[in-house]
Amino acid sequence: MTFRTKLLVVTSLTVAGAVALVTGVVSVATRRAFETMDQQRRNALLDQFQKQLDAQGDEITRRIRRIAASDEMLRIAIEASRREPDLAPFLQTAAQQAEGQSLDFLDVLKGDATIVSSAHWPARFGFRNDWLITAEDWQSPKAFLTRIPAPEGTAVALIAVQRVNAGEEKITIAGGKRLNRQFLESLGVAPGVRALLWLSSSEVLDARGPVADAAKLTPLVEQARATAKPATGVIRWREARSSSEALLAMPLLRGDTMLGVLLAGTSLADQMWLEQWILYTGVLVGGSGILLGVLVGWWTTERVSRPVAQLASAAKSVAAGDLSARVPVAGKDEIGSLGRAFNHMTQQLIEQRERAIQAERVAAWRELARRLAHELKNPLFPLQITVENLQRSRTQTPEEFDEVFRESTGTLLKEISNLKTIIGRFSDFSRMPAPRLEPVDLNGLVRDTLQLFDAQWKQPGRAPIEAALELSSGELQVEADPEQLGRALRNLVLNAMDAMPEGGTLTVRTQWLNGTAHLEVSDTGKGMSEEEASRLFTPYYTTKQHGTGLGLAIVQSVISDHKGRIAVHSEPGKGATFTIDLPARNSA
Amino acid sequence: MRAAVDNADPAAWPSDSLASAAKQQITTQVFETLVRFDAKGRPQPWLAKEWTHDAARRRWLFTAREGVRFHDGSLWQPENGVIVIPADKPIADILVALAHPRSAIVQRGPDGVLLGTGPFRIDKWDAKAVTLTAHEAHWQGRPFLDSIEITMGSGLREQTLALELGRADVIELAANEVRALRQRNARISVTQPIETIALILAKDKAHLRERLSLAIDRQSIHQVILQRQGEITGALLPQWLSGYAFLFSTLFQPLPPAPSASLTIAHDPQDALLRAIADRVALNATQAGLPMRAATGQQRPEVRLLRLRTQGREAAPALRELAAGLGVAMPEASAYETEKSLIETVGAVPLLHLPVAWRLSERVRNWAGTWRLENVWVEDKP
């Protein structure tokens, strides 16, 4: 992934992340604000319900008192006090009074709690009242909630009780209003809030009438019933999330009996809509931000990454040896400084390289001079002695002079021959010809080369060297100049022999390795240090007392001309191994 | 004279059998029969001034009254002035049958309307009212009243209001209102108990009849709901008619509750008195382990609460009339056995016998205790 792409990705992710974070924070804050507001509205509804209950209770109590104070009730009380009362004419009295006072329920009861007249269930005359259960119910000065049996089933009602005295007999008037849709309507709830009344699993209503799918409320109602405390929950009425409603269920209790549950619900549609809007807006803003980020990032990274890319390209060129590579420099920012530093660096590298080359040239000339001086000094000294002997021998007898002259001229010729040999080596190194490639069996070349040294290794008086060949099976064909490659191989053998003055084992291995012809020449000599190994192929460098330092330099030159690689691995006391990899014939 | 009634639709005249009291009695003002029964149930000559029959009671011969004219003025002239009714077997209840409105003497007019011979003729009628006018050529002489305006479709409450406001002279009266109105000295006309209020069980519930009968507290219904009007009964026919009604049990002795499927009860939804009785019956039945509730909508009820009425003034023909009305045929037997069998057959639980009551305005004079309006007249005062 390019730097520019990375920059683009980071920019886009940063924008998207920031938008997502803001969206999330706003959503959470909105939800909490809504929840707090909904809770307040539900609590306000419960307060309103209690106030309305109290107000209606007071009103019902007043109406029951009015009924109790009516002449009709006094007549019933008087009739009930007779020894053989005839209360049949009062059968419709409760209904008439209830209608007059707009009550849903009204029972007129004798002292023994039998019904004289019932407005809501006229047929129950003569039966005992069964919904004023406790003594508290009969004595309660205030209205209270209770469950009343009715022909169509039981109903929850707000009830007040009054007594009428006439002589020894007392009649009781108990009546009230049903907790129904009209009662919920009278609560006057705030918009978005509704009150529901759960009276039984089959009777659940709100201000508009029966509630459909009321079974969904059952878990919440059961929770309120089980704990006898308010419970909260969220009901999703339909598939759409916007149909969700947060509900607070308050059990309506009479002693330990639950008469019903009042539910205060707030629609979550607005909250859902706002959350959805925030989400969509976040997605839209995020998408736009990413798009804008990509465009701006594209333009910005273009400006930022172009100098970097140019710098990288120039660095690659420098790494490849092209020190002339330069980057255009614009601006005074960090990128500009970097470009200037790079250009300065390459300029410095060129200058350093030129200085190094110059120094190497000087060093080479010095080394060459030293070598030449050293090589030439050795034969010159015998020459000087010989010439001085000849000069001194003129005073000797002719016979002695002839003897000395013959010996001296022989010595002079020998040393002059040595000088020629030395000069020839230097001349060879300076005139290394280009290899003439032809198919060569590397294994055969190895065998032929080692055979040249076989007699020498077995010469009496010399420390024996044993040759070990571990050649690959068959031929190992390479494209090579057999003369140059043979010379390189001979130099390696000679180098190994020099490393083993006390004798040892020379091992030569060949094999195909990773598509190349691999050759190893190992000795069991004294080895060398890492520093020595690193300088081993430097011309004129030698660890030997009488070496020219050109043998391994020639080997490296030959291998390099054959597009091969040469390396040495050695540790002091553990011998040395030279490895040569040559391209196979077909790939040369 | 102005009357207000609940149902007196003349479209079905004069064929209804278990019809409302109003319809039945108003019908007799327009259509007349050969024979009529007096208040004591004795047959009286009417359009037939006399009748004879052979020894086997198979051939009956009725002599037509002279001078009887239909409402269009045409003379009623049976062939040879007699009506002969022959039969293959003895006709036991021929007089009862002939006294029934469906046996009235009628003639179809040119426009297809039925013409009668009664003291009043139908002047006009629509869905809300019927106007009868005096039949000038009635064989007994012109009635005192020039016309009778009968408003139909009025509930008892509207009827009472109409009477109190002077817009009606005769209205129907629910039996349970009689006592209170008497205490207020209102003018009331009450017949003998001629209506039977009874429960009729569906065939598949007929086995519950005895249990249901024992579960119902008739006494409470009579004393409280009906305000002591009418009679408690376990029989279809009233005591004054059959003489043996007391033999049928009215015992209130609920049996121990036993598992039973829920029952539904239905009645005429416009009849407030029946509704009150049905509610009490349902309550009693439920308490006795026979859960009962009001039937709703098109639901087929297992129990029906009905008002039954018969024209008959003798037990046997009255029972046959009731049986026919209830859709069953009864074999010949004694009246008691027939009634017992009829109760078992139709799954009936008779509860009460009720009179029919009328409330009259102060203007009405010469009221004979029943709808014999040919001699009634009204004072000309508001």
Interface residues (C-beta under 8 A of the other chain):
Chain A: L87 A88 P89 L91 W121 P122 A123 R124 F125 G126 F127 P151
Chain B: R179 A180 D217 S220 Q223 V224 I225 Q227 R228 A276 D279 R280 A282 L283 R293 A294
